[in-house]
Every structure is written in C-alpha cells, then in structure tokens.
Amino acid sequence: MKQPELGHKIQNWRKAQGLTQEELVEKCNLNVRTLQRIEAGEVLPRSYTVKSILEVLKVDFSELNLKEEQKNQLSVLLESKRSFLKWGAIVGIIYLCLSFVEGFMEIGFYDESMSDVSGLNYSLVKIGVMLSFAFFYYSFFLIGKALNDDFLKISALFMIALIVISNINDIAVFYSGYLSVETLLIMRSVIFGIGYLLLGTAFALKQKSLGTLSLVTGIFGIVSGLGFVSILLAIPALFTLTVFEILMLVMIFKVMSSSEVSNDHQKDQFSAVLS
C-alpha cells in the first residue's frame, strides 16, 4: 500500500528535526508502535494525536489541512480493504435473507402448534446466520481499524462473539431443552441489546469521519439496543434492528464507492460520498 501523505509528512518533519521515533514519542506521550503505524500509513491518527505531534515538531498547523489530509488517508486505507468490504456487503445481503428464514423457523420452534422444524434444517440455518453475520460485522472491525477506533473494533468483535455463542447455544437448546424458551429469549434480548447499544454508539461517534449516514445508523442501533434491553419493547426493536442492519449494509457500499475514486479527485469526492 502506498504510504498516505499524512504519515509521510510527519515522518519527513521528524527527520528534519533530527529526532528518532523514540525521542519524538517521549516528547508527545505516545508509544513507539503508534507512531510507527502513523508514519507507515497503517492507521488514521486522531486529530489531537496529530496536533500533539506537530506541536513537538514545531510545525505550523496552517501547513497541514488536517481534515482533508485525514479524509485522504482514510480513503487510501480503505482502498486496501475494498476487496473484503465487497464480499462483506454480499455476505451481508445473504445474512439479511437468512435472518428472515431464521425468524420463521424460530416461530415454529417456540410455538408447539407449529413445531415441525427439523433439527438438521434448524442447525444449518443457525450456522449459516452465524457465519454470514460474523463475516458481515467483521467489515466494521476493518473500518474501525482504518479509523484507529478501538471502540468500533471492540464493538464489532463483541457482536461477532455474541452471535457465535448465542447460535451455538440455540442449537444446544433445540436438541436438549436445558433452558426454557422464556429464559432463552430474555437472555438473548438483554445480551444483544447491550451489544447493539455499544455498536450504535460507536457509529454515532464516527459522524465526523463517516458522515451523517453513520450518525443515523448509530441512532437506529441505539434505539434497537434499548428496545431489546427493556425486553418489553423487544418485538418493535426487531423492526428498528432491520433498518439498522440495512443502513450498515448501505454504509459498506458507500465506503466501497469512496475508495474507488481516483487519486486526483480523492479528497473532494470522499467527503461528498459519505456526507
């Protein structure tokens, strides 16, 4: 991957000052690995981190259009992940379709008058949902990695861990019945509610980097999470959750389209696409 301009400039300014990476991080209270990743263009540094570095290097902020430089670097970082994001979007569509199938099958499982769901079909759908969900949500871990956003990364990984544990547990309950249906539903509602609250908040906080779409997506995630945690509003929350995940899918397509722009027009188009 071509080194983004922001990291390249910081590296050149540091060398011009005759500072090693170790000396610079000591002056601006960073760790060496963070500076190495910034200079190598592996992450998008936070604004206050860049300002801290520039103050030590005695570089005038006017020499760096920080907002545009960060947008440019984010576009470059996401370009390297475009192939995975493409598959993430495709698998996300598959996941949304499977989740509807899963819903109808669970109605048959929970309603004894409709309990004609075979164990094999139930297990296969649950495994399909688990794998497609994990692949889809991992796309947002990669976006969080590009943004150097630990909150978004942790939230995405937390959701992946939840779906794996939850669906394996669902299959075990289907065959063994070691939990009552009521207990299973309450546990799932509360735990996933917490997960969607975290992920929704992570999206809402990334409005400056990912635009209005991220804020709107985050709001739907937070509303869904609150509905599930309350338990009483879990059913209406299923509808807001559907909107939330559709918006997540749209966000991947927007990010993908932003990474397709040419280098000559990259800065202007990235902001326009995600706003």
CYANA upper distance limits for C-alpha pairs under 8 A (distance plus 0.5 A):
  1 MET  CA     80 SER  CA      7.38
  2 LYS  CA     76 VAL  CA      8.39
  3 GLN  CA      7 GLY  CA      7.48
  3 GLN  CA      8 HIS  CA      7.05
  3 GLN  CA     39 GLU  CA      8.39
  3 GLN  CA     40 ALA  CA      6.46
  3 GLN  CA     41 GLY  CA      5.64
  4 PRO  CA      8 HIS  CA      6.88
  4 PRO  CA     40 ALA  CA      8.28
  4 PRO  CA     41 GLY  CA      5.75
  4 PRO  CA     72 ASN  CA      8.14
  4 PRO  CA     73 GLN  CA      5.80
  4 PRO  CA     76 VAL  CA      7.11
  4 PRO  CA     77 LEU  CA      8.47
  5 GLU  CA      9 LYS  CA      6.54
  5 GLU  CA     69 GLU  CA      7.76
  5 GLU  CA     73 GLN  CA      7.46
  6 LEU  CA     10 ILE  CA      6.90
  6 LEU  CA     39 GLU  CA      8.24
  6 LEU  CA     41 GLY  CA      8.15
  6 LEU  CA     69 GLU  CA      6.44
  6 LEU  CA     70 GLN  CA      7.68
  6 LEU  CA     73 GLN  CA      7.25
  7 GLY  CA     11 GLN  CA      6.66
  7 GLY  CA     38 ILE  CA      5.87
  7 GLY  CA     39 GLU  CA      4.47
  7 GLY  CA     40 ALA  CA      6.69
  7 GLY  CA     41 GLY  CA      5.90
  8 HIS  CA     12 ASN  CA      6.74
  8 HIS  CA     39 GLU  CA      6.40
  8 HIS  CA     40 ALA  CA      7.97
  8 HIS  CA     41 GLY  CA      8.20
  9 LYS  CA     13 TRP  CA      6.61
 10 ILE  CA     14 ARG  CA      6.58
 10 ILE  CA     39 GLU  CA      7.04
 10 ILE  CA     54 LEU  CA      8.35
 11 GLN  CA     15 LYS  CA      6.78
 11 GLN  CA     39 GLU  CA      6.19
 12 ASN  CA     16 ALA  CA      6.59
 13 TRP  CA     17 GLN  CA      6.86
 13 TRP  CA     57 LEU  CA      7.25
 13 TRP  CA     59 VAL  CA      8.40
 14 ARG  CA     18 GLY  CA      7.00
 14 ARG  CA     19 LEU  CA      6.09
 14 ARG  CA     20 THR  CA      7.82
 14 ARG  CA     21 GLN  CA      8.33
 14 ARG  CA     24 LEU  CA      8.04
 14 ARG  CA     57 LEU  CA      6.98
 15 LYS  CA     19 LEU  CA      6.27
 15 LYS  CA     20 THR  CA      7.74
 17 GLN  CA     57 LEU  CA      7.41
 19 LEU  CA     23 GLU  CA      6.38
 19 LEU  CA     24 LEU  CA      6.69
 20 THR  CA     24 LEU  CA      6.80
 21 GLN  CA     25 VAL  CA      6.70
 21 GLN  CA     32 VAL  CA      6.98
 21 GLN  CA     35 LEU  CA      7.56
 21 GLN  CA     36 GLN  CA      8.10
 22 GLU  CA     26 GLU  CA      6.77
 22 GLU  CA     32 VAL  CA      6.60
 23 GLU  CA     27 LYS  CA      7.07
 24 LEU  CA     28 CYS  CA      6.96
 24 LEU  CA     53 ILE  CA      8.23
 24 LEU  CA     56 VAL  CA      7.98
 25 VAL  CA     29 ASN  CA      6.09
 25 VAL  CA     30 LEU  CA      5.26
 25 VAL  CA     31 ASN  CA      6.34
 25 VAL  CA     32 VAL  CA      6.61
 25 VAL  CA     35 LEU  CA      7.63
 26 GLU  CA     30 LEU  CA      7.22
 26 GLU  CA     31 ASN  CA      8.27
 27 LYS  CA     56 VAL  CA      7.23
 28 CYS  CA     52 SER  CA      6.47
 28 CYS  CA     53 ILE  CA      6.61
 28 CYS  CA     56 VAL  CA      7.15
 30 LEU  CA     34 THR  CA      7.28
 30 LEU  CA     35 LEU  CA      7.70
 31 ASN  CA     35 LEU  CA      7.24
 32 VAL  CA     36 GLN  CA      6.61
 33 ARG  CA     37 ARG  CA      6.68
 34 THR  CA     38 ILE  CA      6.75
 35 LEU  CA     39 GLU  CA      6.61
 36 GLN  CA     40 ALA  CA      6.51
 37 ARG  CA     41 GLY  CA      6.55
 37 ARG  CA     42 GLU  CA      5.53
 37 ARG  CA     43 VAL  CA      6.57
 38 ILE  CA     42 GLU  CA      6.58
 38 ILE  CA     43 VAL  CA      6.22
 38 ILE  CA     44 LEU  CA      7.45
 38 ILE  CA     45 PRO  CA      6.89
 41 GLY  CA     73 GLN  CA      7.98
 41 GLY  CA     77 LEU  CA      8.02
 42 GLU  CA     77 LEU  CA      7.47
 42 GLU  CA    146 ALA  CA      7.73
 43 VAL  CA     77 LEU  CA      7.78
 43 VAL  CA    145 LYS  CA      7.35
 43 VAL  CA    146 ALA  CA      5.70
 43 VAL  CA    147 LEU  CA      6.77
 43 VAL  CA    148 ASN  CA      5.94
 44 LEU  CA     70 GLN  CA      7.14
 44 LEU  CA     73 GLN  CA      7.12
 44 LEU  CA     74 LEU  CA      6.64
 44 LEU  CA     77 LEU  CA      8.44
 44 LEU  CA    146 ALA  CA      6.47
 44 LEU  CA    147 LEU  CA      5.48
 44 LEU  CA    148 ASN  CA      6.04
 45 PRO  CA     49 THR  CA      6.81
 45 PRO  CA     50 VAL  CA      6.98
 45 PRO  CA     70 GLN  CA      8.31
 45 PRO  CA    147 LEU  CA      7.89
 45 PRO  CA    148 ASN  CA      6.92
 46 ARG  CA     50 VAL  CA      6.96
 46 ARG  CA    148 ASN  CA      8.02
 47 SER  CA     51 LYS  CA      6.73
 47 SER  CA     66 LEU  CA      8.01
 48 TYR  CA     52 SER  CA      6.55
 49 THR  CA     53 ILE  CA      6.82
 50 VAL  CA     54 LEU  CA      6.64
 51 LYS  CA     55 GLU  CA      6.59
 51 LYS  CA     61 PHE  CA      8.32
 52 SER  CA     56 VAL  CA      7.08
 53 ILE  CA     57 LEU  CA      6.77
 54 LEU  CA     58 LYS  CA      6.34
 54 LEU  CA     59 VAL  CA      5.69
 54 LEU  CA     60 ASP  CA      7.95
 54 LEU  CA     61 PHE  CA      7.93
 55 GLU  CA     59 VAL  CA      6.82
 55 GLU  CA     60 ASP  CA      8.49
 59 VAL  CA     63 GLU  CA      7.78
 60 ASP  CA     64 LEU  CA      8.11
 61 PHE  CA     65 ASN  CA      7.98
 61 PHE  CA     66 LEU  CA      8.41
 64 LEU  CA     69 GLU  CA      7.94
 65 ASN  CA     69 GLU  CA      6.48
 66 LEU  CA     70 GLN  CA      6.54
 67 LYS  CA     71 LYS  CA      6.82
 68 GLU  CA     72 ASN  CA      6.59
 68 GLU  CA    267 LYS  CA      6.84
 69 GLU  CA     73 GLN  CA      6.62
 69 GLU  CA    267 LYS  CA      8.46
 70 GLN  CA     74 LEU  CA      6.51
 71 LYS  CA     75 SER  CA      6.73
 71 LYS  CA    209 SER  CA      8.04
 71 LYS  CA    267 LYS  CA      6.95
 71 LYS  CA    270 PHE  CA      7.37
 71 LYS  CA    271 SER  CA      7.77
 72 ASN  CA     76 VAL  CA      6.93
 72 ASN  CA    266 GLN  CA      7.00
 72 ASN  CA    267 LYS  CA      5.84
 72 ASN  CA    270 PHE  CA      8.17
 73 GLN  CA     77 LEU  CA      6.65
 74 LEU  CA     78 LEU  CA      6.59
 74 LEU  CA    146 ALA  CA      7.10
 74 LEU  CA    147 LEU  CA      7.38
 75 SER  CA     79 GLU  CA      6.62
 75 SER  CA    258 SER  CA      7.18
 75 SER  CA    259 SER  CA      5.87
 75 SER  CA    266 GLN  CA      7.94
 75 SER  CA    270 PHE  CA      7.52
 76 VAL  CA     80 SER  CA      7.48
 76 VAL  CA    259 SER  CA      7.48
 77 LEU  CA     81 LYS  CA      7.71
 77 LEU  CA    146 ALA  CA      6.37
 78 LEU  CA     82 ARG  CA      6.62
 78 LEU  CA    143 ILE  CA      7.69
 78 LEU  CA    146 ALA  CA      7.08
 78 LEU  CA    255 VAL  CA      8.03
 78 LEU  CA    256 MET  CA      8.26
 78 LEU  CA    259 SER  CA      6.67
 79 GLU  CA    256 MET  CA      8.26
 79 GLU  CA    259 SER  CA      5.42
 79 GLU  CA    260 GLU  CA      7.81
 81 LYS  CA     85 LEU  CA      6.68
 81 LYS  CA    142 LEU  CA      7.95
 82 ARG  CA     86 LYS  CA      6.57
 82 ARG  CA    256 MET  CA      6.40
 82 ARG  CA    259 SER  CA      7.57
 83 SER  CA     87 TRP  CA      7.12
 84 PHE  CA     88 GLY  CA      6.44
 84 PHE  CA    139 SER  CA      7.76
 85 LEU  CA     89 ALA  CA      6.61
 85 LEU  CA    139 SER  CA      6.34
 85 LEU  CA    252 ILE  CA      7.06
 85 LEU  CA    256 MET  CA      7.29
 86 LYS  CA     90 ILE  CA      6.95
 86 LYS  CA    252 ILE  CA      8.39
 86 LYS  CA    253 PHE  CA      8.21
 86 LYS  CA    256 MET  CA      7.57
 87 TRP  CA     91 VAL  CA      6.46
 88 GLY  CA     92 GLY  CA      6.34
 88 GLY  CA    135 PHE  CA      6.62
 88 GLY  CA    136 PHE  CA      5.31
 88 GLY  CA    137 TYR  CA      8.33
 88 GLY  CA    138 TYR  CA      8.26
 88 GLY  CA    139 SER  CA      6.35
 88 GLY  CA    252 ILE  CA      8.32
 89 ALA  CA     93 ILE  CA      6.91
 89 ALA  CA    136 PHE  CA      7.24
 89 ALA  CA    249 LEU  CA      6.55
 89 ALA  CA    252 ILE  CA      6.78
 89 ALA  CA    253 PHE  CA      7.43
 90 ILE  CA     94 ILE  CA      7.06
 91 VAL  CA     95 TYR  CA      6.54
 91 VAL  CA    132 SER  CA      6.22
 91 VAL  CA    133 PHE  CA      8.45
 91 VAL  CA    135 PHE  CA      7.40
 91 VAL  CA    136 PHE  CA      6.51
 92 GLY  CA     96 LEU  CA      6.76
 92 GLY  CA    132 SER  CA      7.15
 92 GLY  CA    133 PHE  CA      7.48
 92 GLY  CA    135 PHE  CA      8.21
 92 GLY  CA    136 PHE  CA      5.44
 92 GLY  CA    249 LEU  CA      7.04
 93 ILE  CA     97 CYS  CA      6.90
 93 ILE  CA    249 LEU  CA      8.14
 94 ILE  CA     98 LEU  CA      6.64
 94 ILE  CA    132 SER  CA      7.44
 95 TYR  CA     99 SER  CA      6.46
 95 TYR  CA    128 GLY  CA      8.27
 95 TYR  CA    129 VAL  CA      6.31
 95 TYR  CA    132 SER  CA      5.66
 95 TYR  CA    133 PHE  CA      6.36
 95 TYR  CA    136 PHE  CA      8.18
 96 LEU  CA    100 PHE  CA      7.19
 96 LEU  CA    245 GLU  CA      8.45
 97 CYS  CA    101 VAL  CA      7.20
 98 LEU  CA    102 GLU  CA      6.51
 98 LEU  CA    125 VAL  CA      7.49
 98 LEU  CA    128 GLY  CA      7.77
 98 LEU  CA    129 VAL  CA      6.48
 99 SER  CA    103 GLY  CA      6.62
 99 SER  CA    129 VAL  CA      6.85
100 PHE  CA    104 PHE  CA      6.99
101 VAL  CA    105 MET  CA      6.76
101 VAL  CA    125 VAL  CA      8.13
102 GLU  CA    106 GLU  CA      6.61
102 GLU  CA    122 TYR  CA      8.34
102 GLU  CA    125 VAL  CA      6.82
102 GLU  CA    126 LYS  CA      7.45
102 GLU  CA    129 VAL  CA      8.22
103 GLY  CA    107 ILE  CA      6.87
104 PHE  CA    108 GLY  CA      7.15
105 MET  CA    109 PHE  CA      6.81
105 MET  CA    117 VAL  CA      7.09
105 MET  CA    122 TYR  CA      7.45
106 GLU  CA    110 TYR  CA      6.45
107 ILE  CA    111 ASP  CA      6.37
107 ILE  CA    114 MET  CA      8.10
108 GLY  CA    112 GLU  CA      7.58
108 GLY  CA    113 SER  CA      8.23
108 GLY  CA    114 MET  CA      5.14
108 GLY  CA    115 SER  CA      5.38
108 GLY  CA    116 ASP  CA      7.13
108 GLY  CA    117 VAL  CA      6.70
109 PHE  CA    114 MET  CA      7.59
109 PHE  CA    115 SER  CA      5.72
109 PHE  CA    116 ASP  CA      8.12
109 PHE  CA    117 VAL  CA      6.87
109 PHE  CA    174 PHE  CA      8.45
110 TYR  CA    115 SER  CA      7.82
110 TYR  CA    181 VAL  CA      7.25
111 ASP  CA    115 SER  CA      6.64
117 VAL  CA    121 ASN  CA      7.67
117 VAL  CA    122 TYR  CA      7.20
118 SER  CA    122 TYR  CA      6.65
119 GLY  CA    123 SER  CA      6.52
119 GLY  CA    174 PHE  CA      7.89
119 GLY  CA    175 TYR  CA      7.87
120 LEU  CA    124 LEU  CA      6.61
121 ASN  CA    125 VAL  CA      6.66
122 TYR  CA    126 LYS  CA      6.64
122 TYR  CA    171 ILE  CA      8.15
123 SER  CA    127 ILE  CA      6.58
123 SER  CA    171 ILE  CA      6.55
124 LEU  CA    128 GLY  CA      6.56
125 VAL  CA    129 VAL  CA      6.58
126 LYS  CA    130 MET  CA      6.59
126 LYS  CA    167 ASN  CA      6.49
126 LYS  CA    168 ILE  CA      8.48
126 LYS  CA    171 ILE  CA      7.94
127 ILE  CA    131 LEU  CA      6.65
127 ILE  CA    167 ASN  CA      7.71
128 GLY  CA    132 SER  CA      6.54
129 VAL  CA    133 PHE  CA      6.25
130 MET  CA    134 ALA  CA      6.64
130 MET  CA    163 ILE  CA      6.36
130 MET  CA    164 VAL  CA      6.39
130 MET  CA    167 ASN  CA      7.03
131 LEU  CA    135 PHE  CA      6.73
132 SER  CA    136 PHE  CA      6.50
133 PHE  CA    137 TYR  CA      6.52
133 PHE  CA    160 ILE  CA      7.73
133 PHE  CA    163 ILE  CA      7.94
134 ALA  CA    138 TYR  CA      6.45
134 ALA  CA    160 ILE  CA      5.58
134 ALA  CA    163 ILE  CA      7.94
134 ALA  CA    164 VAL  CA      8.43
135 PHE  CA    139 SER  CA      7.38
136 PHE  CA    140 PHE  CA      8.28
137 TYR  CA    141 PHE  CA      7.43
137 TYR  CA    156 ALA  CA      6.45
137 TYR  CA    157 LEU  CA      8.30
137 TYR  CA    159 MET  CA      8.07
137 TYR  CA    160 ILE  CA      7.30
138 TYR  CA    142 LEU  CA      6.98
138 TYR  CA    156 ALA  CA      7.01
138 TYR  CA    157 LEU  CA      7.63
138 TYR  CA    160 ILE  CA      8.07
139 SER  CA    143 ILE  CA      6.88
139 SER  CA    252 ILE  CA      8.28
140 PHE  CA    144 GLY  CA      6.46
140 PHE  CA    152 LEU  CA      7.80
140 PHE  CA    153 LYS  CA      7.56
140 PHE  CA    156 ALA  CA      6.74
141 PHE  CA    145 LYS  CA      6.60
141 PHE  CA    152 LEU  CA      7.11
141 PHE  CA    153 LYS  CA      4.96
141 PHE  CA    154 ILE  CA      8.06
141 PHE  CA    156 ALA  CA      5.99
141 PHE  CA    157 LEU  CA      7.32
142 LEU  CA    146 ALA  CA      6.75
142 LEU  CA    153 LYS  CA      7.90
143 ILE  CA    147 LEU  CA      6.73
143 ILE  CA    153 LYS  CA      8.47
144 GLY  CA    148 ASN  CA      6.43
144 GLY  CA    149 ASP  CA      5.44
144 GLY  CA    150 ASP  CA      7.29
144 GLY  CA    151 PHE  CA      8.32
144 GLY  CA    152 LEU  CA      5.68
144 GLY  CA    153 LYS  CA      5.56
145 LYS  CA    149 ASP  CA      6.66
145 LYS  CA    150 ASP  CA      7.88
145 LYS  CA    153 LYS  CA      6.98
147 LEU  CA    209 SER  CA      8.42
149 ASP  CA    153 LYS  CA      6.91
150 ASP  CA    154 ILE  CA      6.46
151 PHE  CA    155 SER  CA      6.52
151 PHE  CA    202 ALA  CA      6.68
152 LEU  CA    156 ALA  CA      6.63
152 LEU  CA    199 LEU  CA      7.18
152 LEU  CA    202 ALA  CA      5.70
152 LEU  CA    203 PHE  CA      7.75
153 LYS  CA    157 LEU  CA      6.74
154 ILE  CA    158 PHE  CA      6.42
155 SER  CA    159 MET  CA      6.79
155 SER  CA    195 GLY  CA      7.48
155 SER  CA    198 LEU  CA      6.43
155 SER  CA    199 LEU  CA      5.65
155 SER  CA    202 ALA  CA      7.84
156 ALA  CA    160 ILE  CA      6.89
156 ALA  CA    199 LEU  CA      7.17
157 LEU  CA    161 ALA  CA      6.68
158 PHE  CA    162 LEU  CA      6.68
158 PHE  CA    195 GLY  CA      7.35
159 MET  CA    163 ILE  CA      6.79
159 MET  CA    192 PHE  CA      8.17
159 MET  CA    195 GLY  CA      6.37
159 MET  CA    196 TYR  CA      8.28
160 ILE  CA    164 VAL  CA      6.84
161 ALA  CA    165 ILE  CA      6.72
162 LEU  CA    166 SER  CA      6.27
162 LEU  CA    191 ILE  CA      8.33
162 LEU  CA    192 PHE  CA      7.69
162 LEU  CA    195 GLY  CA      8.47
163 ILE  CA    167 ASN  CA      6.35
164 VAL  CA    168 ILE  CA      6.68
165 ILE  CA    169 ASN  CA      6.57
166 SER  CA    170 ASP  CA      6.60
166 SER  CA    188 ARG  CA      7.68
167 ASN  CA    171 ILE  CA      6.78
168 ILE  CA    172 ALA  CA      6.84
169 ASN  CA    173 VAL  CA      6.64
170 ASP  CA    174 PHE  CA      6.61
171 ILE  CA    175 TYR  CA      7.00
172 ALA  CA    176 SER  CA      6.39
172 ALA  CA    177 GLY  CA      7.92
172 ALA  CA    178 TYR  CA      8.48
173 VAL  CA    177 GLY  CA      4.98
173 VAL  CA    178 TYR  CA      6.28
173 VAL  CA    179 LEU  CA      6.71
179 LEU  CA    183 THR  CA      6.95
179 LEU  CA    184 LEU  CA      6.86
180 SER  CA    184 LEU  CA      6.75
181 VAL  CA    185 LEU  CA      6.67
182 GLU  CA    186 ILE  CA      6.72
183 THR  CA    187 MET  CA      6.60
184 LEU  CA    188 ARG  CA      6.62
185 LEU  CA    189 SER  CA      6.49
186 ILE  CA    190 VAL  CA      6.72
186 ILE  CA    231 ILE  CA      7.26
187 MET  CA    191 ILE  CA      6.59
188 ARG  CA    192 PHE  CA      6.37
189 SER  CA    193 GLY  CA      6.30
189 SER  CA    228 PHE  CA      5.38
189 SER  CA    229 VAL  CA      6.64
189 SER  CA    231 ILE  CA      6.80
189 SER  CA    234 ALA  CA      7.34
190 VAL  CA    194 ILE  CA      6.84
190 VAL  CA    228 PHE  CA      6.26
190 VAL  CA    229 VAL  CA      4.90
190 VAL  CA    230 SER  CA      7.94
190 VAL  CA    231 ILE  CA      7.44
191 ILE  CA    195 GLY  CA      6.99
191 ILE  CA    229 VAL  CA      7.97
192 PHE  CA    196 TYR  CA      6.63
192 PHE  CA    225 GLY  CA      7.65
192 PHE  CA    228 PHE  CA      7.59
192 PHE  CA    229 VAL  CA      8.35
193 GLY  CA    197 LEU  CA      6.65
193 GLY  CA    224 SER  CA      7.47
193 GLY  CA    225 GLY  CA      4.41
193 GLY  CA    226 LEU  CA      6.76
193 GLY  CA    227 GLY  CA      7.64
193 GLY  CA    228 PHE  CA      5.10
193 GLY  CA    229 VAL  CA      5.33
194 ILE  CA    198 LEU  CA      6.83
194 ILE  CA    225 GLY  CA      6.48
194 ILE  CA    226 LEU  CA      8.38
194 ILE  CA    229 VAL  CA      7.19
195 GLY  CA    199 LEU  CA      6.75
195 GLY  CA    225 GLY  CA      7.59
196 TYR  CA    200 GLY  CA      6.19
196 TYR  CA    221 GLY  CA      5.99
196 TYR  CA    222 ILE  CA      6.80
196 TYR  CA    224 SER  CA      7.23
196 TYR  CA    225 GLY  CA      5.22
197 LEU  CA    201 THR  CA      6.56
197 LEU  CA    221 GLY  CA      6.69
197 LEU  CA    222 ILE  CA      5.12
197 LEU  CA    223 VAL  CA      8.18
197 LEU  CA    224 SER  CA      7.98
197 LEU  CA    225 GLY  CA      5.13
197 LEU  CA    226 LEU  CA      7.35
198 LEU  CA    202 ALA  CA      6.70
198 LEU  CA    222 ILE  CA      8.13
199 LEU  CA    203 PHE  CA      6.82
199 LEU  CA    218 GLY  CA      7.80
199 LEU  CA    221 GLY  CA      7.33
199 LEU  CA    222 ILE  CA      8.33
200 GLY  CA    204 ALA  CA      6.71
200 GLY  CA    217 THR  CA      7.44
200 GLY  CA    218 GLY  CA      4.41
200 GLY  CA    219 ILE  CA      6.76
200 GLY  CA    220 PHE  CA      7.52
200 GLY  CA    221 GLY  CA      4.65
200 GLY  CA    222 ILE  CA      5.37
200 GLY  CA    225 GLY  CA      8.46
201 THR  CA    205 LEU  CA      6.68
201 THR  CA    218 GLY  CA      6.22
201 THR  CA    219 ILE  CA      8.07
201 THR  CA    221 GLY  CA      8.02
201 THR  CA    222 ILE  CA      6.93
202 ALA  CA    206 LYS  CA      7.11
202 ALA  CA    218 GLY  CA      7.53
203 PHE  CA    207 GLN  CA      7.63
203 PHE  CA    214 SER  CA      5.79
203 PHE  CA    215 LEU  CA      6.63
203 PHE  CA    217 THR  CA      7.18
203 PHE  CA    218 GLY  CA      5.15
204 ALA  CA    214 SER  CA      6.37
204 ALA  CA    215 LEU  CA      4.68
204 ALA  CA    216 VAL  CA      7.69
204 ALA  CA    217 THR  CA      7.68
204 ALA  CA    218 GLY  CA      4.92
204 ALA  CA    219 ILE  CA      7.10
205 LEU  CA    215 LEU  CA      7.67
206 LYS  CA    210 LEU  CA      6.32
206 LYS  CA    211 GLY  CA      7.92
206 LYS  CA    214 SER  CA      6.90
206 LYS  CA    215 LEU  CA      7.64
207 GLN  CA    211 GLY  CA      5.12
207 GLN  CA    212 THR  CA      6.23
207 GLN  CA    213 LEU  CA      8.04
207 GLN  CA    214 SER  CA      5.95
207 GLN  CA    215 LEU  CA      5.79
210 LEU  CA    214 SER  CA      6.21
210 LEU  CA    274 LEU  CA      6.27
210 LEU  CA    275 SER  CA      7.83
211 GLY  CA    215 LEU  CA      7.56
211 GLY  CA    271 SER  CA      8.26
211 GLY  CA    274 LEU  CA      5.56
211 GLY  CA    275 SER  CA      4.96
212 THR  CA    216 VAL  CA      6.79
212 THR  CA    274 LEU  CA      7.76
212 THR  CA    275 SER  CA      5.95
213 LEU  CA    217 THR  CA      6.53
213 LEU  CA    247 LEU  CA      8.26
213 LEU  CA    251 MET  CA      7.54
213 LEU  CA    274 LEU  CA      7.46
213 LEU  CA    275 SER  CA      7.41
214 SER  CA    218 GLY  CA      6.51
214 SER  CA    251 MET  CA      7.87
215 LEU  CA    219 ILE  CA      6.75
216 VAL  CA    220 PHE  CA      6.99
217 THR  CA    221 GLY  CA      6.76
217 THR  CA    244 PHE  CA      6.19
217 THR  CA    247 LEU  CA      6.27
217 THR  CA    248 MET  CA      7.19
218 GLY  CA    222 ILE  CA      6.64
218 GLY  CA    244 PHE  CA      8.24
219 ILE  CA    223 VAL  CA      6.65
220 PHE  CA    224 SER  CA      6.54
220 PHE  CA    240 THR  CA      6.58
220 PHE  CA    241 LEU  CA      7.50
220 PHE  CA    243 VAL  CA      7.61
220 PHE  CA    244 PHE  CA      5.74
221 GLY  CA    225 GLY  CA      6.59
221 GLY  CA    240 THR  CA      8.16
221 GLY  CA    241 LEU  CA      7.19
221 GLY  CA    244 PHE  CA      6.14
222 ILE  CA    226 LEU  CA      6.66
223 VAL  CA    227 GLY  CA      6.70
223 VAL  CA    237 ALA  CA      7.83
223 VAL  CA    240 THR  CA      7.69
224 SER  CA    228 PHE  CA      6.80
224 SER  CA    237 ALA  CA      5.27
224 SER  CA    238 LEU  CA      7.68
224 SER  CA    240 THR  CA      6.12
224 SER  CA    241 LEU  CA      5.92
224 SER  CA    244 PHE  CA      8.42
225 GLY  CA    229 VAL  CA      6.62
225 GLY  CA    237 ALA  CA      8.04
226 LEU  CA    230 SER  CA      6.61
227 GLY  CA    231 ILE  CA      7.00
227 GLY  CA    232 LEU  CA      7.83
227 GLY  CA    233 LEU  CA      5.17
227 GLY  CA    234 ALA  CA      5.59
227 GLY  CA    235 ILE  CA      8.49
227 GLY  CA    236 PRO  CA      7.75
227 GLY  CA    237 ALA  CA      5.58
228 PHE  CA    232 LEU  CA      8.20
228 PHE  CA    233 LEU  CA      6.84
228 PHE  CA    234 ALA  CA      4.94
228 PHE  CA    237 ALA  CA      6.75
229 VAL  CA    234 ALA  CA      8.06
230 SER  CA    234 ALA  CA      7.49
233 LEU  CA    237 ALA  CA      6.64
234 ALA  CA    238 LEU  CA      7.00
235 ILE  CA    239 PHE  CA      7.98
236 PRO  CA    240 THR  CA      7.45
237 ALA  CA    241 LEU  CA      6.39
238 LEU  CA    242 THR  CA      6.78
239 PHE  CA    243 VAL  CA      7.09
240 THR  CA    244 PHE  CA      6.57
241 LEU  CA    245 GLU  CA      6.68
242 THR  CA    246 ILE  CA      6.68
243 VAL  CA    247 LEU  CA      6.62
244 PHE  CA    248 MET  CA      6.76
245 GLU  CA    249 LEU  CA      6.74
246 ILE  CA    250 VAL  CA      6.80
247 LEU  CA    251 MET  CA      6.57
248 MET  CA    252 ILE  CA      6.98
249 LEU  CA    253 PHE  CA      7.11
250 VAL  CA    254 LYS  CA      6.71
251 MET  CA    255 VAL  CA      6.62
252 ILE  CA    256 MET  CA      6.57
253 PHE  CA    257 SER  CA      6.62
254 LYS  CA    258 SER  CA      6.66
254 LYS  CA    273 VAL  CA      7.11
254 LYS  CA    274 LEU  CA      6.92
255 VAL  CA    259 SER  CA      6.98
255 VAL  CA    274 LEU  CA      7.86
256 MET  CA    260 GLU  CA      7.21
257 SER  CA    261 VAL  CA      7.75
257 SER  CA    273 VAL  CA      8.13
258 SER  CA    266 GLN  CA      8.49
258 SER  CA    269 GLN  CA      7.59
258 SER  CA    270 PHE  CA      5.75
258 SER  CA    273 VAL  CA      6.72
258 SER  CA    274 LEU  CA      8.09
259 SER  CA    270 PHE  CA      8.28
261 VAL  CA    265 HIS  CA      7.05
261 VAL  CA    266 GLN  CA      5.97
261 VAL  CA    269 GLN  CA      7.57
261 VAL  CA    270 PHE  CA      8.26
262 SER  CA    266 GLN  CA      6.14
263 ASN  CA    267 LYS  CA      8.46
265 HIS  CA    269 GLN  CA      6.71
266 GLN  CA    270 PHE  CA      6.45
267 LYS  CA    271 SER  CA      7.47
268 ASP  CA    272 ALA  CA      7.15
269 GLN  CA    273 VAL  CA      6.50
270 PHE  CA    274 LEU  CA      6.96
271 SER  CA    275 SER  CA      6.49
